[in-house]
């Protein structure tokens, strides 16, 4: 029996077909998605002040670009994008809300601090919006987090404080996405401290004004 040798033209055609098949969705190797999380502030025991006001920390909204969970970057003056396979394990705004609750409750200035929806209406509601949470490549690689916060007075049905905060942090290490996530984590911690300090000052002034009338 003689061995059959495939013509060279047919060999090329078969190789091309195999290459096309391996590029099809069923054969393509999917890249593994990597998840990163933000570290919440340590949760010290809540300290209640019987003479203080009560606060509910409401939803922190997010800019539209932040809502799909991918880690964002900015390039140059106008460029922007997202790392397709590098994502947050939970929305950054949710971590910020939980962080605000922990730090406000630990400050010892309030009767209680909670999320909205409990059976007793709070005196004030803290709300906010996360405007930016991304890597920036100029002038050197760093990250930026920007948060707007407002304090709503339930009794007077009006906003009594409204502030915006921004934090930038350098990206250290090998400057990969993991290092970017650590930098944004550091920016988050600093942003939470800024916001809580401002809320404390705002409500202390509000209480002093009320007491003096």
Secondary structure, DSSP 8 states (H G I E B T S, - for coil): -------HHHHHHHHHHHHHHHTSTTTS-----EEE-------------TTS-EEEEEEEEE-GGGTT-EEEEEETTTEEEEEEEEEESS-HHHHHHHHHHHHHHHTT-SSEEEETTSSS--SEEEEEEEEEEEEE-SSSSEEEEEEEEEEEETTTTEEEEEEEEEEEEE--TT-SHHHHHHHHHHHHHHHHHHHHHHHHHHHHHHHHHHHH-
